[in-house]
């Protein structure tokens, strides 16, 4: 939409505002869906980050902190709540006993299955508008 980097049009502002609105709507939906399952939003995000991790090494507190964009000590507290809730197990890394790897429990897998199904449905409904907005911003 912009012809030069330093020139913004009313359409640019409109597209940015609409994008932020759609993203906020999705985040509000996500928070509500997680709460219906008895999870705070951040715990849901942590479970999804653990489940979705496909790196060469198992996921650790440090990697989870990076994915959630929060401090490692905050991540440790979050993981402790998930352990107490029966969603996550910690295990010492055999290669480095100072590190702990994280694994989901069957309870977490079941909750994530339900939450992910409703999230994918919501995203599929939002996708056409989101794609249109991103196209507007790309021009």
Secondary structure, 3 states (H helix, E strand, C coil): CCCCCCCCCHHHHHHHHHHHHHHHHHHHHHHHHHHHCCCCHHHHHHHHHHHHCCCCCCCEHHHHHHHHCCCHHHHHHHHHHHHHCCCEEEEEECCEEEEEEEEECHHHHHHHHHHHHHHHHHHHHHHHHHHHHHHHHHC
